Amino acid sequence: MRKKSEPTTNIEPNEEIVKAAIAEGKALIDQGKTKVEAAMAIYAKIEEESQETIVKAFVDGATLTEKGALTYWYNCRRKVRKQRLLGQIESGAPTVKEG
């Protein structure tokens, strides 16, 4: 059985980036895009933030319920990890120079 990861330290979210992500999500919804597209756009901007911050942004920016937002957070996280493993998108982590 896997050990649960340690809770992350309480780091304040970057309010400007979160607000920009929410605004982008709202704009996509207003353009007639799906909630999935809005959630992925939000997640791409703020994936380094805490789960709670991202879920709240999904509720505000992609018009999701609290439970729906948690499901979307999980699915977005899985999709991005899979895309990184397949080399379809670059990792958000800084590259390490060998030396």
C-alpha positions in Angstrom: 0.0 0.0 0.0 1.3 3.4 -0.9 2.0 6.0 1.7 0.1 9.2 1.5 2.2 12.1 0.5 2.9 14.7 3.1 0.7 17.8 3.0 2.3 20.7 1.3 3.2 23.8 3.2 0.6 26.5 3.0 2.1 28.8 0.4 0.0 31.8 -0.7 -1.3 31.5 -4.2 -0.1 34.1 -6.8 -3.4 36.1 -7.0 -2.6 37.8 -10.3 -2.0 34.6 -12.1 -5.1 32.9 -10.5 -7.3 35.9 -11.5 -5.9 35.8 -15.0 -6.6 32.1 -15.3 -10.2 32.6 -14.0 -10.8 35.4 -16.5 -9.5 33.2 -19.3 -11.8 30.4 -18.2 -14.8 32.7 -18.1 -13.9 34.1 -21.6 -13.8 30.6 -23.0 -17.2 29.7 -21.5 -18.6 32.9 -22.9 -17.2 32.0 -26.4 -19.2 28.7 -26.2 -16.3 26.5 -25.4 -16.8 23.4 -23.1 -16.1 23.3 -19.4 -13.3 20.8 -20.1 -11.6 23.3 -22.4 -12.0 26.1 -19.8 -10.7 23.9 -17.0 -7.7 22.8 -19.0 -6.8 26.4 -19.9 -7.1 27.3 -16.2 -5.1 24.3 -15.1 -2.3 25.0 -17.6 -1.9 28.5 -16.1 -2.0 27.6 -12.4 -1.0 23.9 -12.2 1.8 24.7 -9.7 -0.8 26.1 -7.2 -2.4 24.0 -4.5 -5.3 21.7 -5.2 -7.7 24.0 -3.2 -6.6 27.0 -5.3 -7.1 25.2 -8.6 -10.5 23.8 -7.5 -11.7 27.2 -6.5 -10.5 28.6 -9.8 -12.5 25.9 -11.6 -15.6 26.8 -9.7 -15.2 30.5 -10.5 -13.8 30.3 -14.0 -15.3 27.2 -15.5 -18.7 27.4 -13.8 -18.3 24.0 -12.1 -19.7 22.8 -8.8 -17.3 22.0 -5.9 -17.5 18.2 -6.5 -17.3 18.6 -10.3 -14.3 20.9 -9.9 -12.5 18.3 -7.8 -13.1 15.7 -10.5 -11.9 18.0 -13.3 -8.8 18.8 -11.2 -8.0 15.1 -11.0 -8.6 14.5 -14.7 -6.6 17.6 -15.8 -3.7 16.5 -13.6 -3.8 13.0 -15.1 -4.0 14.3 -18.7 -1.1 16.7 -18.3 1.1 14.0 -16.6 0.3 11.6 -19.4 1.1 14.2 -22.1 4.4 14.9 -20.4 5.3 11.2 -20.3 4.5 10.9 -24.0 6.5 14.0 -24.8 3.5 15.9 -26.1 4.1 18.9 -23.8 7.1 20.1 -22.0 7.5 19.6 -18.3 6.8 22.5 -16.0 9.8 21.5 -13.9 13.1 23.3 -14.6 15.6 21.3 -16.6 18.7 20.0 -14.8 22.1 20.5 -16.5 24.5 17.6 -16.3 27.8 18.6 -15.6 
